[in-house]
């Protein structure tokens, strides 16, 4: 009987682990991301350390899937997840936020640093041709919203600011990074009018 109980516990632990990981990318899920962010925000508030988040959305990925098929689309999502994770620090958390969106938690990083990190990732991804095509159609670009926590921030307010930054990046023409403060977007000096 104890052998059966141990086997059942082991199987239950495996199922729980599967629920925390996205099946396509093997990255944490949206729910796992939010649970982790809640904990990291609490620690950051106690220690008075900065924390930033990034929300990344692939540009025109629906059209990419239509052109190349969902099998290749899933491979590209896996590749982008790995590239994103490898681009960040060891203590950062990267997750698949939704269909063609990724998110990252950057403890001990202020918004300006996080925006610079996001910009380096955006440029690196833009330089990759994930699906070799003579006309460059295999390139994937990303729009990124960045926000850093302010005193008393909740998960909802922090994510809303990052999401608003992402929306501005999309509205401004895609393939760009927008850092969002409580007062609105923070534009880099090199921003085109």
C-alpha positions in Angstrom: 0.0 0.0 0.0 2.8 2.5 0.8 4.4 1.7 -2.5 1.1 2.7 -4.3 0.8 5.9 -2.2 4.4 6.9 -3.1 3.8 6.1 -6.8 0.5 8.2 -6.7 2.4 11.1 -5.1 5.1 11.0 -7.6 2.6 11.0 -10.5 0.7 13.9 -8.8 3.9 15.9 -8.5 4.7 15.2 -12.3 1.2 16.4 -13.2 1.6 19.5 -11.0 4.9 20.3 -12.7 3.3 19.9 -16.2 0.6 22.4 -15.2 3.2 25.0 -14.3 5.0 24.7 -17.7 3.6 25.7 -21.1 3.5 22.6 -23.3 4.8 24.3 -26.4 7.8 26.3 -25.0 8.4 24.5 -21.6 8.5 28.0 -20.0 6.3 28.8 -17.0 2.7 29.5 -17.7 0.9 32.8 -17.2 -0.5 31.6 -13.8 3.0 30.6 -12.6 4.4 33.9 -13.8 1.8 35.8 -11.7 2.4 33.7 -8.6 6.1 34.3 -9.0 5.6 38.0 -9.5 3.5 38.3 -6.4 6.3 36.7 -4.3 9.0 38.8 -6.0 7.0 42.0 -5.5 6.6 41.3 -1.8 10.4 40.6 -1.4 11.2 43.8 -3.3 8.9 45.8 -1.1 10.5 44.4 2.1 14.1 44.9 0.9 13.4 48.2 -1.0 14.9 46.7 -4.2 13.8 47.6 -7.7 11.9 45.2 -9.9 10.8 45.5 -13.5 8.6 43.5 -15.8 8.6 43.1 -19.6 5.6 42.1 -21.7 6.6 41.1 -25.2 4.3 40.4 -28.1 5.3 39.1 -31.5 4.4 41.4 -34.3 2.1 40.0 -37.0 2.5 36.4 -35.7 -1.0 35.4 -36.9 0.1 36.2 -40.4 3.3 34.3 -39.8 1.3 31.2 -38.7 -1.0 31.5 -41.8 2.0 31.7 -44.1 4.2 29.0 -42.6 1.7 26.8 -40.6 1.2 26.3 -36.9 3.8 23.5 -36.6 6.6 25.9 -37.7 4.9 28.6 -35.7 5.3 26.5 -32.6 8.9 25.8 -33.4 9.5 29.6 -33.7 7.7 30.2 -30.3 10.1 27.6 -28.7 13.1 29.3 -30.3 12.0 32.7 -29.2 11.4 31.5 -25.7 14.9 30.0 -25.5 16.4 33.2 -27.0 14.5 35.4 -24.5 15.5 33.2 -21.6 19.2 33.1 -22.7 19.3 36.9 -23.1 18.3 37.5 -19.5 20.1 36.9 -16.2 20.0 33.7 -14.3 17.7 35.0 -11.6 15.1 36.4 -14.0 11.9 34.7 -14.7 10.6 34.2 -18.3 7.2 32.9 -19.1 4.8 32.3 -22.0 2.2 34.9 -21.1 -0.3 34.0 -23.8 -0.4 32.7 -27.4 2.3 34.9 -29.0 3.3 36.8 -25.9 6.1 36.4 -23.4 6.8 38.1 -20.1 9.8 38.5 -17.8 10.3 39.4 -14.2 13.6 41.3 -13.6 14.4 41.5 -9.9 16.9 44.2 -8.8 16.6 46.1 -12.1 15.1 49.5 -12.6 12.9 50.4 -15.6 15.6 52.2 -17.6 17.9 49.2 -17.3 15.1 46.9 -18.2 14.2 49.0 -21.2 17.8 48.8 -22.4 17.8 45.1 -21.9 14.5 44.8 -23.8 16.0 46.9 -26.6 19.0 44.6 -26.9 16.7 41.6 -27.1 14.5 43.3 -29.7 17.5 44.0 -31.9 19.0 40.5 -31.5 15.6 38.9 -32.4 15.2 41.2 -35.4 18.7 40.2 -36.7 17.7 36.5 -36.5 16.1 34.8 -39.5 14.3 32.0 -37.7 12.8 30.6 -40.9 15.3 31.1 -43.8 13.5 33.0 -46.7 15.1 34.9 -49.5 12.8 37.8 -49.1 13.3 38.1 -45.3 9.8 36.9 -44.6 11.2 34.5 -42.0 12.1 37.3 -39.6 10.1 37.9 -36.5 9.9 41.2 -34.7 8.6 42.0 -31.2 7.0 44.9 -29.4 7.8 45.2 -25.8 6.3 47.1 -22.8 8.4 47.7 -19.8 7.5 48.9 -16.3 9.2 49.1 -13.0 7.5 48.8 -9.6 6.8 51.9 -7.5 6.1 52.0 -3.8 2.8 50.2 -3.0 2.5 48.7 -6.4 0.3 45.7 -6.8 0.7 43.0 -9.4 -2.3 44.3 -11.3 -1.0 47.9 -11.5 2.5 46.9 -12.5 1.3 44.6 -15.2 -1.2 47.2 -16.4 1.6 49.7 -16.9 3.7 47.2 -18.8 0.7 46.3 -20.9 0.0 49.9 -21.7 3.7 50.3 -22.8 3.2 47.3 -25.1 0.0 48.9 -26.5 1.9 52.1 -27.2 4.7 50.2 -28.9 2.1 48.5 -31.1 0.3 51.8 -31.9 3.6 53.6 -32.7 4.4 51.1 -35.4 5.5 47.9 -33.7 9.1 46.5 -33.4 10.0 48.8 -30.5 10.3 49.1 -26.8 8.3 51.5 -24.6 9.0 52.0 -20.9 5.8 53.1 -19.1 5.9 55.2 -16.0 2.8 56.0 -13.9 2.8 59.4 -15.8 3.0 57.8 -19.2 5.6 56.6 -21.7 9.3 57.4 -21.2 10.7 58.1 -24.7 14.3 57.5 -25.5 16.3 60.4 -27.0 16.5 58.5 -30.3 12.7 58.2 -30.7 11.5 59.1 -34.2 8.7 61.5 -34.3 
